Structure formats: C-alpha cells, structure tokens
Amino acid sequence: MLRKSIALALVAGSLLVAGCNTVSGAGKDLQSASKDTKDAINGR
C-alpha cells in the first residue's frame, strides 16, 4: 500500500511539473503573437 502511494505521488508530481511547463510555454507563445500583431498594426 505504501509503495502504491509513493508511486502515485511521483506520477502526480511529474504531471504537475509537465503541466506547468506547458502552460508557461503557451503563455510565452500568446505573448509573442500579441507583440507581432501589435507591431503589424503599428507598421513596424
């Protein structure tokens, strides 16, 4: 039972870290797209 709990905690921790990296990457992509759109509107 203890081994299953430890394994579950490790899997959950791994998914949490992977999820944070994915959300962070998506945020950077949106920020870049926003900057490019603003530059295109302003003629830069």
C-alpha angles and dihedrals in degrees: 000000000000091000091053091050092051092046091049091050091051093049092047091049092050092051091048092053092046090049093052092051091049094050091046091051092048090051091053091049092052091047091052093048090049092052092048091050092049091049091050091051092049092047098244 
